[in-house]
Amino acid sequence: MSKEDVNQLLKLSASLPKGTKKRSSSTKRLKKKGSATTPTSKSKAESAQETVPATVISAPYDEEVAQNVVFKPNPGPQTQYLASSEREVLYGGAAGGGKSYATLADPLRSLNDPDFSGLLVRHTTEELRELIQKSQELYPKAIPGIKWSERKSQWTTPRGGKLWMSYLDRDTDVMRYQGQAFNYIAFDELTQWSSPFAWDYMRSRLRTASPSLSLYMRATTNPGGSGHSWVKKMFIDPAKPNTPFWATNIETGNRLEFPRGHSKEGEPLFKRRFIPASLFDNPYLADSGDYEAMLLSLPDHQRKQLLEGDWDVNEGAAFPEFNRKVHVVDSYDIPRSWTKFRSCDYGYGSWTGVLWFAVTPSEQLVVYREMYVTKVTATDLADMILEAEEDDGTIRYGVLDSSLWHKRGDTGPSLAEQMNMKGCRWRPSDRSRGSRVAGKNEIHRRLQVDEFTEESQLVFFSTCTHTIAQIPSIPLDKRNPEDVDTNAEDHLYDALRYGIMTRPRSSLWDYNPATSRSGFQASDPTFGY
């Protein structure tokens, strides 16, 4: 044995923990021979002082294997969805965001609670079958001993928690759940329900007597489908994505509150939230690029819906160029020097839409306020309008649906005259032959984005939520593609068309609509304003 080998053995010996008795046989033989490199002359106490404690290094291990993880959400939207605490949450947008697995995994947080009662529904039994198959792969791994009953279409955990998986094909199908109570209800592909009836009715089944369980309604979907419009009004339009907001009435936009006389009178009822997701939030589908290629091959409106998750695009939409990122801006203080005017499409039994416009020095039109009301008389509307624009400065003029000047057989003042007498002055809109088509074309022109300034000649304040919802959703007339479908919700569209067709100009050029006779004349010579 060489000298270097001996030294190495001594170093290994010294590194053993204090009090270790086991020695290498080679070291013992060296000690017996009295080798010069062995500390034979030192006492046991001195030898003990030279020992160095060993450093224990744990063996490497796989954390997921050690924890037996059966499902791990993707970082980002899927994790946010499973952690959300709002009463009603919509998760979705683009295709491939991992919606189905998130829907199945969400009830697992409380499913083993003996008081848990959940319901997961699809629109048809055929669509439900795929979810059941995926649940049979996931649930037995997550909760050992869980049982599936084909007859009841129900999962039951060893501790008694229950999850039904069923369908709601027609509105009347909700009656199957009359008298039942659930603390968790989920709708997969919500836009497949053409109306909010099923969603609203099942909300009445959401209750629990257990203090350990919270109440949740969850939904997943892509844009499009027969229920696109009402889902957009309920979850997309009221607030920016991923922002919790107090639930609103989808018809009026008013916040849902406890009624008068209630102990919580005026307090909001509950919160909603929309969590957008895209294909690129799901690495299992996005990394290969195959699914993305399939979505890129779709027609333009379907590609925008399923790949980009664009809720402002609908098949047959009259204004596909509308882009929320371009045409919607944050509100700001309108300079008092800018020309301001308003327009209105009136209806008592249906809806009344009023829009306020400002004209920038660059001739851009800014829709800075809206009013959308129903069951309001003409005189009350005049008072509401004057109150709303009290701090606006001079409103140069107003343009109102010309049908309101019709006497219709009575001898009293027309609705327009009643409003004028209140001080809320109007002039008639242009309803001549071809005016509807001309107005639609003018909106198209103003929505175009200038290639140099990258701006359009028409923008909306983000507070004009009803207008922003209506304009991109209004469909074309199938019999006349040059006009919009007049059976659709078009009240704010008509108000927008009336206002734009007055051809307003900025006051920067000292333009006076009461006296000017240029091609951009904005006033009616009969009324003088």
C-alpha positions in Angstrom: 0.0 0.0 0.0 1.4 3.4 -0.9 1.7 6.4 1.3 -1.1 8.2 -0.5 -3.5 5.2 0.1 -2.7 5.3 3.8 -3.4 9.0 4.1 -6.7 8.6 2.3 -7.7 5.9 4.8 -6.9 8.2 7.7 -9.0 11.0 6.3 -12.0 8.7 5.9 -11.5 7.5 9.5 -11.4 11.0 10.8 -14.7 11.9 9.1 -16.7 9.3 11.1 -19.1 10.7 13.7 -17.9 11.2 17.3 -18.0 7.9 19.2 -17.9 5.7 16.2 -16.0 2.5 17.2 -16.0 0.7 13.9 -12.6 1.0 12.2 -11.1 -0.2 8.9 -9.1 -3.3 9.3 -6.3 -1.7 7.3 -6.1 1.1 9.8 -5.9 -1.3 12.7 -3.0 -3.1 11.1 -1.2 0.2 10.6 -1.7 1.1 14.2 -0.2 -2.2 15.3 2.8 -1.7 13.2 3.4 1.8 14.6 3.4 3.5 11.3 4.8 7.0 11.3 1.6 8.4 9.9 -0.6 7.0 12.7 -1.2 9.2 15.8 -0.3 6.5 18.3 1.3 8.9 20.8 -1.9 11.0 21.2 -4.5 10.4 23.9 -8.1 9.3 23.3 -9.3 12.8 24.3 -7.1 14.5 21.8 -8.2 12.1 19.1 -11.9 12.8 19.8 -11.3 16.6 19.4 -10.1 16.0 15.9 -13.2 14.2 14.6 -15.5 16.0 12.2 -19.4 15.4 12.3 -20.7 13.7 9.2 -23.1 15.7 6.9 -26.3 13.7 6.1 -27.5 14.2 2.5 -31.0 13.0 1.8 -31.5 10.8 -1.2 -33.2 12.5 -4.2 -36.9 11.7 -4.7 -39.7 12.6 -7.0 -42.1 14.9 -5.1 -45.2 14.0 -7.2 -44.5 10.3 -6.9 -44.1 10.7 -3.1 -47.4 12.6 -2.9 -49.2 10.3 -5.3 -50.5 13.3 -7.3 -53.4 12.1 -9.6 -54.2 15.6 -11.0 -52.2 18.8 -11.0 -53.7 21.9 -12.6 -51.8 23.9 -15.2 -50.3 27.1 -13.9 -52.4 30.2 -14.7 -56.1 30.2 -15.5 -56.8 26.5 -14.6 -55.2 27.0 -11.2 -57.1 30.4 -10.7 -60.4 28.7 -11.6 -60.0 25.9 -9.1 -59.0 28.4 -6.4 -61.7 31.0 -7.1 -64.1 31.8 -4.3 -66.8 33.8 -6.1 -70.4 32.4 -6.1 -70.6 32.1 -9.9 -67.6 31.6 -12.1 -67.3 31.1 -15.9 -64.1 29.5 -17.1 -63.3 29.4 -20.8 -62.8 31.4 -24.0 -60.6 29.6 -26.5 -60.7 25.8 -27.2 -58.2 23.5 -25.6 -57.8 25.4 -22.3 -58.3 22.3 -20.1 -61.9 23.1 -19.3 -63.3 19.6 -19.0 -60.7 18.3 -16.6 -61.0 21.4 -14.5 -64.7 20.8 -14.3 -64.2 17.3 -13.1 -61.4 18.2 -10.6 -63.2 21.2 -9.0 -65.7 19.2 -6.9 -62.9 17.0 -5.5 -62.1 19.6 -2.9 -65.2 18.7 -0.9 -66.6 15.5 -2.5 -65.5 13.3 0.4 -67.5 15.5 2.9 -70.6 13.4 4.0 -72.8 16.5 3.5 -71.5 17.2 0.0 -74.2 17.2 -2.7 -73.1 18.2 -6.2 -74.5 18.2 -9.8 -72.6 18.4 -13.0 -74.7 18.8 -16.2 -74.2 18.8 -20.0 -76.8 19.7 -22.6 -77.4 16.2 -23.9 -76.7 12.6 -22.8 -74.3 12.1 -25.7 -72.1 15.0 -24.5 -72.4 13.8 -21.0 -71.0 10.4 -21.8 -67.5 11.7 -22.5 -67.4 13.5 -19.1 -68.5 10.3 -17.3 -65.7 8.3 -19.0 -63.1 10.8 -17.9 -64.5 10.9 -14.4 -64.1 7.1 -14.2 -60.4 7.5 -15.0 -59.8 10.2 -12.4 -62.2 9.8 -9.4 -61.2 6.2 -8.2 -57.5 7.4 -8.1 -58.4 10.6 -6.2 -60.8 9.0 -3.7 -60.2 5.3 -3.1 -63.4 3.4 -2.5 -65.6 5.8 -4.5 -68.5 4.0 -6.2 -70.3 4.8 -9.5 -73.9 3.9 -10.0 -75.0 3.7 -13.6 -78.6 3.6 -12.7 -78.5 6.8 -10.7 -75.7 8.3 -12.7 -74.1 9.2 -9.4 -70.8 9.0 -7.7 -70.8 8.2 -3.9 -67.7 8.4 -1.7 -67.0 6.1 1.3 -68.0 8.9 3.6 -71.3 9.6 1.9 -70.6 12.6 -0.4 -72.6 12.5 -3.7 -72.1 13.9 -7.2 -74.7 13.5 -9.9 -73.8 13.7 -13.6 -76.8 14.4 -15.7 -78.2 16.4 -18.6 -80.6 19.3 -19.2 -81.8 19.1 -22.8 -85.0 21.2 -22.5 -86.0 23.9 -20.0 -88.6 21.6 -18.5 -85.8 19.1 -17.6 -85.0 21.3 -14.6 -88.2 20.1 -12.9 -86.4 16.8 -12.2 -84.5 18.7 -9.5 -87.4 20.4 -7.9 -87.2 20.1 -4.2 -83.5 19.0 -4.2 -80.6 20.9 -2.8 -77.0 21.1 -4.0 -74.1 23.0 -2.7 -72.2 22.6 -6.0 -73.6 22.9 -9.5 -71.6 23.0 -12.7 -72.6 23.5 -16.4 -70.2 22.3 -19.0 -70.4 24.3 -22.3 -72.8 26.9 -21.0 -73.5 28.6 -24.4 -75.3 25.4 -25.6 -78.3 26.6 -23.5 -80.1 29.1 -25.7 -81.6 31.0 -22.7 -80.5 31.6 -19.1 -83.6 29.8 -17.8 -81.9 26.6 -16.7 -79.0 28.5 -15.1 -81.3 30.8 -13.2 -83.6 28.0 -12.1 -80.8 25.8 -10.8 -79.5 28.7 -8.8 -82.7 28.2 -6.7 -81.5 24.7 -5.9 -78.2 26.0 -4.5 -78.3 25.6 -0.7 -76.8 23.6 2.2 -77.2 23.3 5.9 -73.6 22.4 6.5 -71.4 25.2 7.8 -68.3 23.5 6.4 -69.5 23.7 2.8 -69.6 26.8 0.6 -72.1 27.4 -2.3 -70.7 27.4 -5.8 -72.0 27.6 -9.4 -69.4 26.9 -12.1 -69.5 26.9 -15.9 -67.2 26.4 -18.7 -67.7 27.3 -22.4 -66.3 28.7 -25.7 -67.7 31.7 -27.4 -70.4 31.1 -29.9 -73.4 28.8 -29.7 -77.1 29.6 -29.3 -76.5 31.1 -25.8 -73.6 33.3 -26.8 -75.5 36.5 -26.2 -76.9 36.0 -22.7 -73.7 34.4 -21.4 -71.7 37.4 -22.7 -74.1 39.8 -20.9 -73.9 37.8 -17.7 -70.2 37.2 -17.4 -68.2 39.1 -20.1 -69.6 42.6 -20.4 -69.9 43.7 -16.8 -66.2 43.7 -16.0 -62.7 43.1 -17.4 -61.6 39.4 -17.5 -60.4 37.9 -14.3 -62.0 40.7 -12.3 -64.6 39.8 -9.6 -67.7 41.9 -9.8 -71.1 42.0 -8.1 -73.8 40.1 -10.0 -76.0 42.2 -12.3 -79.3 41.8 -14.0 -78.4 40.9 -17.6 -81.4 42.9 -19.0 -80.9 46.2 -17.2 -77.3 45.9 -16.1 -78.3 46.9 -12.6 -76.6 45.3 -9.6 -78.6 42.5 -7.9 -79.4 43.7 -4.4 -81.5 42.6 -1.4 -85.0 44.2 -1.7 -86.5 47.0 0.2 -87.6 46.0 3.7 -85.0 43.3 3.9 -82.6 43.4 6.9 -79.8 43.7 4.3 -81.6 46.2 2.1 -79.4 47.6 -0.7 -76.5 45.2 -0.2 -75.3 43.2 -3.2 -76.3 39.6 -3.5 -73.1 37.8 -4.6 -70.1 38.0 -6.9 -69.3 36.7 -10.4 -66.1 36.3 -12.3 -64.9 35.4 -15.8 -61.6 33.6 -16.1 -60.4 33.4 -19.7 -58.2 30.6 -20.9 -56.6 29.7 -24.2 -54.9 26.8 -25.9 -51.5 28.1 -24.9 -52.5 27.8 -21.2 -52.6 24.0 -21.8 -49.1 22.7 -22.5 -50.3 19.2 -23.2 -52.1 20.4 -26.4 -50.1 23.5 -27.2 -46.6 22.1 -27.3 -47.1 19.8 -30.3 -48.8 22.5 -32.4 -51.1 20.0 -34.1 -54.3 21.3 -32.4 -53.3 24.9 -33.1 -52.9 24.1 -36.8 -56.5 22.7 -36.9 -57.9 25.8 -35.3 -56.0 28.1 -37.7 -57.7 26.3 -40.6 -61.2 27.3 -39.4 -63.2 30.1 -41.0 -62.3 33.6 -39.7 -65.1 34.0 -37.1 -64.7 30.5 -35.8 -60.9 30.9 -35.6 -61.3 34.1 -33.6 -63.8 32.4 -31.2 -62.0 29.1 -30.6 -58.3 30.0 -31.0 -58.4 33.6 -29.7 -61.4 33.4 -27.4 -62.9 36.5 -28.9 -66.4 37.1 -27.4 -67.0 40.1 -29.7 -67.2 37.9 -32.8 -70.4 36.1 -33.8 -71.4 34.3 -36.9 -73.2 36.6 -39.3 -72.2 39.7 -37.2 -72.8 43.0 -39.0 -69.6 44.6 -37.8 -66.8 42.0 -37.7 -64.2 44.8 -37.7 -65.1 45.8 -34.1 -62.1 45.2 -31.9 -62.4 45.8 -28.2 -58.7 46.5 -27.9 -59.0 49.3 -30.5 -62.5 50.7 -30.2 -62.9 50.7 -26.4 -60.9 53.2 -24.3 -60.7 54.1 -20.6 -62.8 57.0 -19.7 -61.3 60.5 -19.3 -62.4 64.1 -18.7 -63.9 65.5 -21.9 -62.6 69.1 -22.5 -65.4 71.6 -22.3 -64.2 73.1 -25.6 -65.0 69.9 -27.6 -68.3 69.8 -29.5 -70.8 67.6 -27.7 -74.2 66.2 -28.8 -76.5 63.3 -28.1 -78.8 61.0 -30.0 -81.8 58.8 -28.9 -83.9 55.9 -30.1 -87.0 55.9 -27.9 -89.3 53.1 -26.8 -91.5 52.8 -23.8 -92.5 49.1 -24.0 -89.2 48.0 -25.3 -86.0 50.0 -24.6 -84.7 53.5 -24.9 -81.1 54.1 -25.9 -79.4 57.5 -25.5 -75.8 58.1 -26.5 -73.6 61.2 -25.8 -70.9 62.1 -28.3 -67.8 64.3 -28.2 -65.8 65.4 -31.3 -62.0 65.6 -30.9 -59.9 68.1 -32.8 -58.9 65.3 -35.1 -62.6 64.7 -35.9 -62.7 61.4 -34.0 -66.1 60.6 -32.4 -66.0 59.6 -28.8 -69.1 57.9 -27.3 -68.6 58.9 -23.7 -71.9 58.1 -22.0 -74.9 55.9 -22.5 -78.4 55.5 -21.0 -80.3 52.3 -21.5 -83.7 52.2 -19.8 -87.2 50.8 -20.2 -90.7 51.7 -19.1 -89.8 55.4 -18.9 -92.1 58.1 -20.2 -90.8 60.8 -22.6 -91.1 63.6 -20.0 -89.3 61.5 -17.4 -86.6 60.7 -19.9 -86.1 64.4 -20.6 -85.5 65.0 -16.9 -83.0 62.1 -16.6 -81.1 63.3 -19.7 -80.8 66.9 -18.4 -79.6 65.7 -15.0 -77.0 63.4 -16.6 -75.5 66.2 -18.7 -75.7 68.9 -16.1 -71.8 69.2 -15.9 -71.1 68.6 -19.5 -71.2 72.2 -20.6 -72.9 73.0 -23.9 -74.7 70.2 -25.7 -74.7 71.5 -29.2 -77.8 69.6 -30.4 -79.7 66.3 -30.0 -81.1 64.0 -32.7 -84.2 61.9 -32.0 -86.1 59.2 -33.9 -88.3 61.2 -36.2 -91.3 59.0 -35.6 -91.7 60.7 -32.2 -93.0 63.8 -34.0 -96.0 61.8 -35.4 -99.3 62.9 -33.9 -100.9 59.5 -34.5 -104.4 60.8 -34.4 -104.2 62.8 -31.1 -104.5 66.5 -30.8 -101.9 67.1 -28.0 -98.2 67.6 -28.3 -96.1 64.8 -29.7 -93.6 63.0 -27.5 -90.7 64.9 -29.1 -92.5 68.2 -28.4 -93.1 67.2 -24.8 -89.4 66.7 -24.4 -88.5 69.9 -26.1 -90.9 71.8 -23.8 -88.9 70.4 -20.9 -85.8 72.0 -22.3 -84.4 68.7 -23.6 -84.2 69.8 -27.2 -84.1 67.5 -30.2 -84.3 67.6 -34.0 -85.6 64.7 -36.1 -83.3 61.9 -37.3 -82.9 61.1 -41.0 -85.3 58.3 -41.9 -85.4 58.9 -45.6 -85.2 56.1 -48.2 -81.7 54.5 -48.0 -80.8 56.2 -44.7 -80.4 52.9 -42.9 -77.9 51.5 -45.4 -76.0 54.8 -45.5 -75.8 54.9 -41.7 -74.5 51.3 -41.5 -71.8 52.1 -44.1 -70.8 55.2 -42.2 -70.3 53.1 -39.0 -68.1 50.7 -41.1 -66.0 53.6 -42.3 -65.5 55.1 -38.8 -64.6 51.6 -37.3 -61.7 51.2 -39.9 -58.3 51.6 -38.4 -56.0 54.2 -40.0 -52.8 52.5 -41.1 -50.7 55.5 -40.0 -52.2 56.6 -36.7 -53.5 53.0 -35.8 -56.7 54.6 -34.6 -60.3 54.6 -35.7 -62.6 57.5 -36.1 -65.0 56.0 -33.6 -64.3 54.9 -30.0 -66.4 54.1 -26.9 -65.7 54.7 -23.3 -65.4 51.4 -21.4 -68.3 52.6 -19.2 -70.7 52.2 -22.2 -71.1 48.5 -21.5 -74.5 48.0 -23.3 -73.3 49.7 -26.5 -70.0 47.7 -26.5 -72.1 44.5 -26.1 -74.6 45.3 -28.8 -72.5 46.6 -31.7 -70.3 43.6 -32.3 -73.2 41.2 -31.6 -75.9 42.6 -33.9 -76.5 40.3 -36.8 -77.0 41.0 -40.5 -80.4 40.8 -42.1 -80.4 37.5 -43.9 -82.7 38.9 -46.6 -80.7 42.1 -47.0 -77.0 41.9 -46.1 -76.7 45.6 -46.5 -78.7 46.2 -43.3 -78.8 44.7 -39.8 -81.5 42.4 -38.5 -84.2 44.7 -37.2 -85.6 41.9 -35.0 -82.4 41.9 -33.0 -81.6 44.2 -30.0 -80.7 47.3 -32.0 -81.8 50.3 -29.9 -78.4 51.6 -29.2 -77.3 50.8 -32.7 -80.1 53.0 -34.1 -79.1 55.8 -31.6 -75.5 55.4 -32.8 -76.5 55.6 -36.5 -78.7 58.7 -35.9 -75.8 60.5 -34.2 -73.1 59.6 -36.7 -75.2 60.6 -39.7 -75.5 64.2 -38.4 -71.8 64.5 -39.7 -70.6 66.5 -36.7 -67.5 68.7 -36.9 -65.0 69.8 -34.2 -65.5 73.3 -32.8 -61.7 73.8 -33.4 -62.8 75.2 -36.8 -65.3 77.6 -35.3 -68.1 75.6 -36.8 -71.6 76.7 -35.9 -74.3 74.2 -36.9 -77.0 76.7 -36.5 -75.7 79.0 -39.3 -73.4 76.9 -41.4 -74.6 75.7 -44.8 -71.6 73.6 -45.7 -71.8 69.9 -46.7 -71.2 69.1 -43.0 -74.4 70.9 -41.8 -75.5 69.4 -38.5 -78.7 71.3 -37.7 -82.1 71.2 -39.1 -83.0 74.6 -40.7 -86.6 74.2 -39.4 -85.6 74.0 -35.8 -82.3 76.0 -36.0 -80.3 73.7 -33.7 
